[in-house]
Every structure is written in structure tokens, then in C-alpha cells.
């Protein structure tokens, strides 16, 4: 399957009055619609990933201090990684949206562990300030659900939606997720 990464030219919502589910769903839809307007004959995927710790939504940290704060709040806790996905084909007016949820439990960590983690992983472009694909058991104690979702795109669910809802169209344009834990 060929695809093209075409970043959406939108400003992501960060509205604190929205729930984590609303936020990732609206951002995914905005990304998909913006790119689909440029590629109306193609299937376009927009995705947005956030981390929810209780009622607190963690997106990408602005700086290392905020990244450390996020990681400290996640240590020893179970949180939810939510990825909103919107697939759209403008030419046939097909649109399918879903939210994938994965529960992740972090190990209790000491300050020295966080220092070592932050020295080895670039946290500023990742929701919740961590990268599951680079974890190697340092932060993540266990997870329930899709590991690909925690990395940033629930691949298994995306493929199922493409097969079930877009089987007649050509799969060729995919807009990448921009918030990845």
C-alpha cells in the first residue's frame, strides 16, 4: 500500500474545557478535513493522540520542565492513551471516525530515573512526554490494549476501517499523527 505523508496545516485545539476524547476527536477531524480539501480524490487519515490522567489532558510539553512535570505525574499511575482517528474520502463523501483507547501503567520512578530518561528521549514532540517505542521497560510497567495506539496510530483498527468502509477506493494519502507519546 503506497501512501504519502501530508501534514495538516491547522492549529491544534488545546481547549481545557474539552475532554480528552473530544479534543483528540476534533483535532483528528480538523487535520483530515484540511488535507482532504487538498486531495479530494484520495482517502485521507487524520489522527491525534493525547494522554488522559483522570480529568487532566496531556498533550505535547512546551519545554523540558513541563515534560518532567508530566512524567512525574504519570509515575506509579495508570493513564489512558487516546487516539482520535478520522478517515475521509471527499469525492465519495465517506467519513469514518473512531477513538482508540489503551490503558498504560507507569512504574514508580525516582528523580534519577527521570533524569536518565529525559537525557535519552526527546519528549517535546510526544503527548505525555514519553515514547513507548523507545521505552524498553523504563517507564511502562504494563498496558491493556493496542501498543501501536500508544506509539501514535492504532494500525490494526485503521486497517480494519479501511477494509470495511473504504474497500472500493485506492489507499494512497495518509496524514500522519502529530501528537505521539
N, C-alpha and C positions, 0 to 999 in steps of 0.2 A: 504494500500500500504506500503510494507516494503522498507526501504532504509538504506543505510549506509553512514555516513559522512566520506569522504576520502579527506583530504586536499591535494591540489596540491602542488608539490614540485617545484615551479618556483619562480623566482624573478619577481615581477610585474613591468610592464613598468611605468615610471613616466615622460616620454619624453615631455618636454614643447612645442615641435614643433607639437605635435599631438593634434587634437581637443579632447574635452571631449568624443564625440561619438566614435572616432577612438580608444581612449585609453581604454574605458571600453569594447569595442567590441574585441579588440586584447587581452586584459587580460583574458576575459571570454573564448575566443577560446583557448588560451595557457593553461589555467587551465583544460579545458575539455579534450584537446588532451593529456596532460600529464597523467591524471588519466585514460583516455580511453585506453592508451597503457598498463596500468596495469590490466585493466578489459575489455578486448575486446568483451566479450560476453554480456555486460551489457549496459544499457542506462546510460550515464554519463552527468551530468549537471555541467557546469562551469558558474560562474556569477561574475560580478564585478560592483560595484556601485561607482559612482563619483557624485560630486555636481558641477554644472556649474553656475558661476555667470558672465554673459556676456561672455567674452573670457577666463576668468580665470577658471582653473580646480582645484577643492579642493578635495584632497584625504584624507588619514588619517593624522592628525597632528603628527609631530615628538615629540612635547612636549607641556606643558600647555600654554606656551607663544604663540606658533603657533595656538593652539586651540582657545585661546582668540581672536587672530587676525582674525581668520576665522569667529568666531561668530560675532565679531564687524562689519566685512564687510557684513555679511548677515542681520544684524538688519535693519528693515524697508524696506528691499529689497525683490524682487521676484527672486527666482533662480530656476534652473531645476535640478531635481534628475534623473540621467540616470543610468539604469542598463543594461549592456550588458549580454545577456544570450546565451549560446551555448549548445545545446543538441546533443550528438553524440552516435552512436552505431557502433563501429568499424567493428563488424562481418558482418553487412549488408551494410556498407558504407553509412549510413544515417547520415546527419548532418543538423541541423536547427539552425539558429541564428536570434536573433532579439534584438532590443533595446527598452526598455520601458521608457517613459518619463513622469514625473509628475512635475507640476509647484507648488512651495511652496512659500508662502509669510510669512516672519517673522514679528513679531511685532517690533516696535521701542522699544529699551530697554536701560535702564540706566546701569551704571557700576555695581551698587549693584545687579541688576538682573542677570548679567553675573556671578558675584562672587558666588551668591547663586546657579546658575545652575551648574557651574563648581565644586562646593563643593558636589553636589549631583549626578552628572552623570560623568561616566568615559569616556572622549571624545577621548582618543588616539587610539581607535580601530574602529573609526567611520568616514566615509567620511564626510567632512564638520564639524566635531567635535560635532555632535548632534545626539540624539537618539529619533526619532519620537515616538517610543513605550513607552518612558518614559517622553514625553513632557508635557502632561496634560494641554496644552494651554499656557505654559510659553513662548515658542518661536514662535510656529506656529500659525499664525493668520488664514490662510486658505490654502487649497490646491485644485488643479484641477488634477484629475487622480487617480491613484492607491495608496492607503495608504500602501498596502503591498510592493509596489515598494520602497517607501520612507523608510520603515523598512529594506529593503535589498533584497527582492526577489519578483518579481511580480507573485504571486502564481496563480492568475486567468489565466494569459496568459500562464504560464508554463503548467498548466493542459490542456489548450486548445491545445497547441502544442503537448503534449504527446498523447492526444486523436486523433488528426488529422494526425500526422506524424509518430507515433511510436506505433500504436494500436496493432500490431502483436507481439511486443516484451514484455518481462517481465520488469516491472518498479522496479529496485531494488538498483541501486547505484546512489547516488547524492553527488556531490562535493559541499560543502557549499560555499556561497559567503564570501569573506574575507573583503570587504570594505562595512561597513554598517553605514549609517548615524544615 
